[in-house]
């Protein structure tokens, strides 16, 4: 018995952006999977930011790696927080200290719930012993899920840093559509990530556009650094 394709988590992620230098860049699929767009939080507001997410928005602290961890191009990881979206998906954020930016970078991810995968295994839908394998595939970096939290915390301002091009994002011009497929026997037996990307259209584009139009993207002012 298997779980069929067709059920998925759908979202959007910027693919064409304008940087504060004026340069327009098109992010690749590899850039999306790496999560090159990171939200920035001022250096002196880390504790307040963590408390804001945990007390006001039900994020909980997770212990994912023992000790602190140096991420590629980011900095030292400070904390790993997670928030349940529904019975299947979690919104997770990794927060890194980025001294070179005088602040913290926030890396948002949507990941499948381990408890959901375990229920499928116990029910015979998924092969035993495939939990870690499936959880390693059924996730993706996201953007719009975390944007409202960043905007609310900074009173309407949103700062996004592109760690690949080492510049601040000024404008989002186009989005990818992302679908993260729920697990099935096929996913359990393949090495590919369960993520489908395409140029976005329709309802998700409307949601993404509304979020961006109501947000101001800019480079942090010196007084906020």
NUGUMAR-604798 format. One line per 2 residues: their letters; for each residue x, y, z of N, C-alpha, C. Coordinates in nm, 3 decimals, padded with zeros to 5 digits. Layout:
<volums>
a = X,Y,Z,X,Y,Z,X,Y,Z; ...
</volums>
This chain:
<volums>
xx = 00.085,-00.119,00.000,00.000,00.000,00.000,00.088,00.124,00.000; 00.047,00.230,-00.071,00.128,00.351,-00.077,00.039,00.474,-00.075
xx = 00.099,00.585,-00.038,00.031,00.714,-00.043,00.058,00.773,-00.180; -00.045,00.811,-00.254,-00.027,00.857,-00.391,00.025,01.001,-00.394
xx = 00.089,01.036,-00.504,00.125,01.175,-00.529,-00.002,01.258,-00.543; 00.010,01.389,-00.529,-00.105,01.476,-00.547,-00.134,01.559,-00.423
xx = -00.088,01.515,-00.306,-00.102,01.592,-00.185,00.033,01.657,-00.154; 00.031,01.787,-00.127,00.158,01.857,-00.114,00.138,01.986,-00.036
xx = 00.250,02.044,00.002,00.252,02.178,00.060,00.294,02.273,-00.051; 00.218,02.378,-00.075,00.250,02.471,-00.183,00.279,02.609,-00.127
xx = 00.381,02.672,-00.182,00.419,02.805,-00.137,00.489,02.878,-00.251; 00.545,02.994,-00.220,00.618,03.073,-00.319,00.754,03.112,-00.262
xx = 00.849,03.137,-00.353,00.981,03.183,-00.312,01.031,03.277,-00.421; 01.087,03.392,-00.383,01.135,03.486,-00.485,01.237,03.421,-00.579
xx = 01.226,03.451,-00.707,01.326,03.400,-00.801,01.396,03.512,-00.877; 01.326,03.624,-00.900,01.387,03.738,-00.967,01.383,03.857,-00.873
xx = 01.498,03.910,-00.839,01.505,04.016,-00.738,01.595,04.130,-00.784; 01.570,04.248,-00.727,01.658,04.362,-00.749,01.731,04.391,-00.619
xx = 01.863,04.403,-00.628,01.945,04.430,-00.511,01.963,04.580,-00.493; 02.011,04.621,-00.376,02.027,04.765,-00.350,02.134,04.826,-00.441
xx = 02.221,04.743,-00.497,02.320,04.791,-00.593,02.256,04.826,-00.727; 02.130,04.786,-00.745,02.062,04.807,-00.872,02.063,04.684,-00.961
xx = 02.145,04.587,-00.929,02.157,04.466,-01.010,02.033,04.379,-00.996; 01.983,04.327,-01.109,01.870,04.233,-01.109,01.925,04.094,-01.130
xx = 01.891,04.002,-01.040,01.943,03.866,-01.049,01.829,03.765,-01.048; 01.851,03.653,-01.115,01.756,03.543,-01.118,01.813,03.429,-01.035
xx = 01.746,03.393,-00.928,01.793,03.285,-00.842,01.766,03.152,-00.909; 01.859,03.060,-00.894,01.846,02.927,-00.952,01.776,02.833,-00.856
xx = 01.744,02.713,-00.904,01.685,02.612,-00.817,01.780,02.578,-00.703; 01.908,02.573,-00.733,02.007,02.546,-00.628,02.007,02.655,-00.522
xx = 01.988,02.781,-00.565,01.981,02.893,-00.471,01.861,02.878,-00.377; 01.747,02.834,-00.434,01.626,02.816,-00.353,01.647,02.705,-00.252
xx = 01.703,02.593,-00.297,01.725,02.480,-00.207,01.828,02.514,-00.100; 01.919,02.604,-00.132,02.018,02.650,-00.033,01.957,02.754,00.062
xx = 01.856,02.825,00.014,01.793,02.929,00.095,01.878,03.053,00.106; 01.910,03.115,-00.009,02.006,03.225,-00.008,01.947,03.356,00.046
xx = 01.814,03.366,00.055,01.753,03.488,00.108,01.725,03.471,00.256; 01.787,03.558,00.337,01.777,03.548,00.481,01.721,03.678,00.539
xx = 01.636,03.666,00.639,01.584,03.784,00.708,01.686,03.832,00.811; 01.698,03.965,00.822,01.797,04.024,00.913,01.728,04.087,01.034
xx = 01.787,04.064,01.152,01.740,04.121,01.279,01.856,04.199,01.342; 01.832,04.319,01.394,01.942,04.399,01.452,02.013,04.328,01.566
xx = 02.139,04.360,01.580,02.229,04.294,01.676,02.178,04.300,01.820; 02.125,04.414,01.861,02.085,04.430,02.000,01.946,04.380,02.034
xx = 01.877,04.316,01.937,01.739,04.276,01.961,01.718,04.125,01.954; 01.827,04.049,01.961,01.815,03.903,01.950,01.726,03.842,02.059
xx = 01.752,03.874,02.184,01.675,03.818,02.295,01.528,03.856,02.284; 01.503,03.981,02.247,01.365,04.029,02.230,01.297,03.954,02.115
xx = 01.371,03.929,02.008,01.318,03.860,01.891,01.282,03.715,01.926; 01.370,03.648,01.995,01.344,03.510,02.036,01.221,03.503,02.126
xx = 01.210,03.593,02.222,01.096,03.597,02.312,00.967,03.627,02.235; 00.976,03.717,02.137,00.862,03.752,02.054,00.806,03.629,01.982
xx = 00.894,03.550,01.921,00.848,03.432,01.849,00.790,03.326,01.943; 00.852,03.308,02.058,00.810,03.202,02.149,00.684,03.238,02.227
xx = 00.674,03.361,02.274,00.561,03.398,02.359,00.438,03.442,02.279; 00.460,03.501,02.163,00.347,03.555,02.086,00.302,03.466,01.971
xx = 00.393,03.380,01.924,00.359,03.302,01.804,00.386,03.152,01.819; 00.401,03.107,01.942,00.404,02.963,01.972,00.521,02.886,01.909
xx = 00.632,02.954,01.886,00.753,02.882,01.847,00.813,02.817,01.972; 00.873,02.702,01.954,00.941,02.635,02.064,01.085,02.608,02.023
xx = 01.173,02.607,02.121,01.314,02.583,02.091,01.341,02.435,02.074; 01.412,02.401,01.969,01.448,02.263,01.939,01.599,02.246,01.950
xx = 01.641,02.125,01.984,01.784,02.094,01.986,01.811,02.004,01.867; 01.855,02.065,01.757,01.875,01.989,01.635,02.017,01.937,01.622
xx = 02.113,02.024,01.651,02.253,01.983,01.649,02.311,02.001,01.789; 02.401,01.915,01.830,02.468,01.936,01.959,02.564,02.054,01.950
xx = 02.544,02.151,02.038,02.632,02.266,02.036,02.601,02.360,01.921; 02.691,02.453,01.898,02.670,02.552,01.792,02.735,02.506,01.662
xx = 02.688,02.564,01.556,02.718,02.513,01.424,02.748,02.629,01.330; 02.854,02.617,01.251,02.891,02.722,01.157,02.825,02.690,01.024
xx = 02.732,02.775,00.980,02.662,02.753,00.854,02.742,02.816,00.740; 02.727,02.759,00.621,02.801,02.811,00.507,02.758,02.954,00.474
xx = 02.850,03.046,00.486,02.824,03.183,00.449,02.739,03.261,00.546; 02.701,03.203,00.659,02.611,03.273,00.751,02.681,03.318,00.878
xx = 02.719,03.224,00.960,02.779,03.259,01.088,02.753,03.149,01.188; 02.758,03.182,01.316,02.739,03.084,01.421,02.590,03.072,01.454
xx = 02.540,02.950,01.453,02.399,02.931,01.485,02.374,02.958,01.632; 02.270,03.035,01.661,02.234,03.067,01.797,02.117,02.983,01.848
xx = 02.017,02.964,01.766,01.898,02.894,01.814,01.821,02.835,01.696; 01.745,02.730,01.727,01.662,02.661,01.627,01.521,02.655,01.685
xx = 01.426,02.721,01.618,01.289,02.731,01.668,01.193,02.667,01.570; 01.082,02.612,01.621,00.984,02.546,01.536,00.843,02.583,01.579
xx = 00.753,02.589,01.482,00.613,02.622,01.505,00.525,02.530,01.420; 00.429,02.465,01.481,00.343,02.373,01.409,00.247,02.450,01.320
xx = 00.242,02.413,01.191,00.148,02.473,01.097,00.017,02.394,01.094; 00.029,02.262,01.089,-00.087,02.172,01.095,-00.035,02.035,01.134
xx = -00.113,01.932,01.114,-00.070,01.797,01.155,00.042,01.741,01.069; 00.070,01.804,00.956,00.169,01.750,00.864,00.296,01.835,00.858
xx = 00.283,01.967,00.865,00.396,02.056,00.837,00.433,02.145,00.956; 00.562,02.172,00.965,00.617,02.265,01.066,00.691,02.378,00.996
xx = 00.682,02.498,01.052,00.768,02.609,01.012,00.883,02.614,01.111; 01.005,02.603,01.060,01.122,02.601,01.146,01.216,02.715,01.105
xx = 01.280,02.775,01.203,01.374,02.884,01.173,01.505,02.860,01.246; 01.613,02.879,01.173,01.746,02.876,01.231,01.795,03.021,01.237
xx = 01.844,03.062,01.351,01.891,03.199,01.368,02.043,03.196,01.385; 02.112,03.275,01.304,02.258,03.279,01.305,02.308,03.417,01.343
xx = 02.414,03.420,01.419,02.481,03.547,01.448,02.570,03.581,01.329; 02.548,03.696,01.270,02.626,03.740,01.154,02.697,03.870,01.191
xx = 02.815,03.859,01.250,02.888,03.977,01.297,02.921,04.071,01.183; 02.945,04.018,01.063,02.982,04.102,00.950,02.865,04.191,00.906
xx = 02.743,04.159,00.950,02.625,04.241,00.920,02.573,04.313,01.044; 02.645,04.299,01.155,02.604,04.360,01.282,02.461,04.321,01.319
xx = 02.434,04.192,01.309,02.300,04.145,01.342,02.289,03.994,01.333; 02.166,03.947,01.311,02.135,03.804,01.304,02.060,03.775,01.175
xx = 02.089,03.661,01.115,02.018,03.616,00.996,01.924,03.502,01.034; 01.805,03.506,00.977,01.702,03.407,01.007,01.674,03.327,00.881
xx = 01.687,03.196,00.892,01.669,03.103,00.780,01.540,03.021,00.801; 01.430,03.053,00.730,01.305,02.979,00.750,01.295,02.855,00.661
xx = 01.235,02.750,00.716,01.220,02.622,00.647,01.082,02.564,00.680; 01.018,02.503,00.581,00.900,02.420,00.609,00.943,02.275,00.597
xx = 00.912,02.198,00.700,00.953,02.057,00.705,00.837,01.969,00.748; 00.837,01.848,00.698,00.731,01.755,00.736,00.747,01.713,00.882
xx = 00.636,01.687,00.947,00.636,01.648,01.087,00.682,01.503,01.102; 00.775,01.481,01.194,00.821,01.345,01.219,00.708,01.257,01.274
xx = 00.622,01.317,01.355,00.511,01.238,01.410,00.417,01.192,01.299; 00.398,01.275,01.197,00.314,01.236,01.082,00.377,01.120,01.007
xx = 00.508,01.128,00.983,00.578,01.019,00.913,00.570,00.890,00.994; 00.586,00.901,01.127,00.578,00.782,01.212,00.441,00.717,01.205
xx = 00.335,00.800,01.197,00.199,00.745,01.186,00.182,00.668,01.056; 00.242,00.718,00.948,00.234,00.648,00.820,00.308,00.514,00.826
xx = 00.422,00.515,00.894,00.498,00.390,00.909,00.419,00.290,00.991; 00.363,00.335,01.103,00.286,00.247,01.190,00.161,00.192,01.121
xx = 00.107,00.269,01.026,-00.013,00.225,00.954,00.020,00.138,00.832; 00.149,00.121,00.804,00.190,00.035,00.694,00.199,00.104,00.559
xx = 00.183,00.238,00.555,00.190,00.309,00.429,00.333,00.329,00.381; 00.424,00.342,00.476,00.564,00.369,00.446,00.649,00.259,00.507
xx = 00.759,00.228,00.440,00.847,00.122,00.488,00.907,00.157,00.624; 00.922,00.057,00.709,00.985,00.078,00.838,01.129,00.122,00.820
xx = 01.176,00.210,00.909,01.313,00.255,00.904,01.339,00.368,00.805; 01.231,00.422,00.744,01.250,00.526,00.642,01.225,00.667,00.696
xx = 01.204,00.680,00.826,01.169,00.810,00.884,01.274,00.917,00.854; 01.401,00.890,00.886,01.505,00.990,00.866,01.523,01.023,00.718
xx = 01.511,00.919,00.635,01.527,00.936,00.491,01.421,01.029,00.434; 01.297,01.010,00.478,01.186,01.092,00.428,01.197,01.234,00.481
xx = 01.227,01.249,00.608,01.238,01.384,00.666,01.351,01.463,00.600; 01.453,01.393,00.550,01.564,01.459,00.482,01.525,01.507,00.343
xx = 01.411,01.462,00.292,01.367,01.499,00.157,01.247,01.593,00.157; 01.159,01.578,00.255,01.032,01.652,00.254,01.045,01.784,00.331
xx = 01.123,01.876,00.276,01.141,02.007,00.337,01.190,02.103,00.228; 01.179,02.230,00.255,01.232,02.329,00.162,01.245,02.464,00.233
xx = 01.343,02.543,00.193,01.349,02.680,00.241,01.227,02.756,00.191; 01.175,02.845,00.276,01.057,02.923,00.242,01.086,03.070,00.270
xx = 00.993,03.156,00.229,01.012,03.300,00.244,00.888,03.368,00.301; 00.776,03.351,00.235,00.655,03.425,00.271,00.592,03.379,00.402
xx = 00.621,03.257,00.444,00.569,03.211,00.573,00.627,03.291,00.689; 00.751,03.336,00.675,00.815,03.408,00.785,00.806,03.559,00.769
xx = 00.781,03.608,00.650,00.779,03.751,00.625,00.688,03.829,00.720; 00.565,03.782,00.750,00.479,03.858,00.843,00.538,03.874,00.983
xx = 00.611,03.773,01.031,00.673,03.781,01.164,00.784,03.886,01.164; 00.868,03.883,01.060,00.977,03.982,01.051,00.920,04.123,01.041
xx = 00.815,04.138,00.961,00.753,04.269,00.942,00.691,04.321,01.071; 00.620,04.235,01.143,00.556,04.278,01.266,00.659,04.316,01.372
xx = 00.764,04.235,01.383,00.865,04.259,01.486,00.938,04.392,01.463; 00.962,04.426,01.337,01.036,04.549,01.306,00.943,04.662,01.263
xx = 00.817,04.655,01.308,00.721,04.764,01.286,00.705,04.803,01.140; 00.686,04.702,01.056,00.657,04.727,00.915,00.777,04.722,00.823
xx = 00.898,04.720,00.877,01.017,04.713,00.794,01.060,04.567,00.776; 01.116,04.537,00.661,01.166,04.402,00.634,01.304,04.415,00.571
xx = 01.403,04.348,00.629,01.539,04.349,00.576,01.575,04.207,00.533; 01.609,04.192,00.405,01.642,04.061,00.350,01.780,04.069,00.288
xx = 01.866,03.975,00.326,02.003,03.973,00.276,02.023,03.850,00.187; 02.084,03.872,00.071,02.116,03.765,-00.022,02.259,03.719,00.006
xx = 02.272,03.601,00.066,02.405,03.556,00.107,02.490,03.511,-00.010; 02.428,03.486,-00.125,02.505,03.448,-00.244,02.569,03.570,-00.307
xx = 02.489,03.674,-00.328,02.538,03.794,-00.396,02.590,03.900,-00.297; 02.577,03.871,-00.168,02.628,03.958,-00.062,02.576,04.101,-00.077
xx = 02.444,04.111,-00.085,02.381,04.241,-00.098,02.240,04.233,-00.040; 02.182,04.349,-00.013,02.046,04.356,00.040,01.944,04.356,-00.074
xx = 01.830,04.294,-00.049,01.723,04.288,-00.148,01.640,04.415,-00.139; 01.618,04.479,-00.254,01.538,04.601,-00.259,01.398,04.575,-00.312
xx = 01.387,04.480,-00.405,01.257,04.455,-00.467,01.248,04.311,-00.516; 01.132,04.250,-00.503,01.105,04.117,-00.555,01.021,04.132,-00.681
xx = 01.070,04.079,-00.792,01.008,04.100,-00.922,00.928,03.979,-00.969; 00.968,03.860,-00.927,00.899,03.738,-00.971,00.923,03.628,-00.869
xx = 00.830,03.532,-00.865,00.838,03.424,-00.767,00.835,03.286,-00.832; 00.898,03.192,-00.766,00.882,03.052,-00.800,00.761,02.996,-00.725
xx = 00.697,02.899,-00.784,00.601,02.817,-00.711,00.676,02.695,-00.661; 00.655,02.660,-00.536,00.721,02.544,-00.477,00.616,02.447,-00.423
xx = 00.631,02.321,-00.455,00.546,02.218,-00.397,00.635,02.115,-00.327; 00.609,02.092,-00.201,00.679,01.987,-00.126,00.583,01.869,-00.117
xx = 00.617,01.760,-00.178,00.527,01.646,-00.182,00.528,01.570,-00.050; 00.411,01.521,-00.014,00.404,01.434,00.103,00.472,01.301,00.071
xx = 00.515,01.228,00.174,00.591,01.105,00.148,00.505,00.992,00.095; 00.567,00.908,00.015,00.508,00.781,-00.026,00.621,00.683,-00.049
xx = 00.590,00.567,-00.095,00.692,00.464,-00.115,00.795,00.509,-00.218; 00.749,00.582,-00.321,00.842,00.629,-00.424,00.945,00.724,-00.363
xx = 00.899,00.818,-00.283,00.992,00.912,-00.219,01.088,00.839,-00.127; 01.037,00.740,-00.057,01.122,00.666,00.037,01.234,00.592,-00.034
xx = 01.213,00.558,-00.162,01.311,00.476,-00.234,01.400,00.555,-00.330; 01.374,00.685,-00.345,01.453,00.764,-00.436,01.547,00.857,-00.359
xx = 01.649,00.906,-00.426,01.743,00.996,-00.360,01.709,01.142,-00.385; 01.611,01.170,-00.470,01.580,01.309,-00.502,01.498,01.376,-00.392
xx = 01.516,01.508,-00.374,01.428,01.581,-00.280,01.284,01.579,-00.332; 01.189,01.583,-00.241,01.048,01.580,-00.280,00.998,01.722,-00.303
xx = 01.070,01.798,-00.386,01.038,01.939,-00.409,01.025,01.963,-00.559; 00.918,02.032,-00.598,00.895,02.069,-00.737,00.892,02.220,-00.746
xx = 00.970,02.276,-00.841,00.972,02.421,-00.858,00.923,02.457,-00.997; 00.857,02.573,-01.007,00.813,02.625,-01.135,00.782,02.773,-01.120
xx = 00.774,02.846,-01.231,00.738,02.987,-01.223,00.594,02.995,-01.175; 00.571,03.080,-01.079,00.443,03.079,-01.009,00.334,03.154,-01.085
xx = 00.211,03.110,-01.066,00.094,03.177,-01.125,-00.026,03.151,-01.036; -00.131,03.230,-01.058,-00.256,03.203,-00.989,-00.261,03.255,-00.847
xx = -00.333,03.182,-00.761,-00.365,03.231,-00.626,-00.241,03.255,-00.542; -00.143,03.166,-00.549,-00.024,03.183,-00.467,00.050,03.311,-00.506
xx = 00.050,03.344,-00.635,00.113,03.468,-00.680,00.044,03.588,-00.617; -00.089,03.583,-00.609,-00.164,03.693,-00.548,-00.128,03.711,-00.403
xx = -00.114,03.601,-00.330,-00.076,03.607,-00.188,00.064,03.666,-00.174; 00.157,03.616,-00.255,00.294,03.664,-00.248,00.302,03.812,-00.282
xx = 00.230,03.854,-00.386,00.232,03.995,-00.427,00.176,04.085,-00.318; 00.067,04.041,-00.255,00.006,04.121,-00.149,00.101,04.139,-00.031
xx = 00.173,04.034,00.004,00.267,04.042,00.116,00.381,04.138,00.085; 00.431,04.132,-00.038,00.543,04.218,-00.075,00.499,04.363,-00.088
xx = 00.384,04.388,-00.150,00.338,04.525,-00.168,00.312,04.594,-00.035; 00.278,04.515,00.067,00.251,04.574,00.198,00.376,04.577,00.286
xx = 00.491,04.544,00.230,00.616,04.540,00.304,00.719,04.630,00.235; 00.808,04.686,00.314,00.913,04.771,00.260,01.046,04.698,00.275
xx = 01.109,04.666,00.162,01.240,04.602,00.164,01.346,04.708,00.146; 01.447,04.705,00.230,01.552,04.805,00.220,01.679,04.757,00.291
xx = 01.783,04.836,00.281,01.905,04.812,00.355,01.890,04.876,00.492; 01.932,04.810,00.599,01.919,04.868,00.734,01.992,05.002,00.743
xx = 01.929,05.094,00.813,01.995,05.222,00.838,02.106,05.202,00.940; 02.203,05.293,00.940,02.319,05.280,01.031,02.277,05.272,01.176
xx = 02.173,05.344,01.213,02.130,05.348,01.353,02.066,05.217,01.398; 02.025,05.134,01.301,01.965,05.006,01.335,02.066,04.894,01.329
x = 02.183,04.918,01.278,02.283,04.813,01.261,02.347,04.778,01.394
</volums>
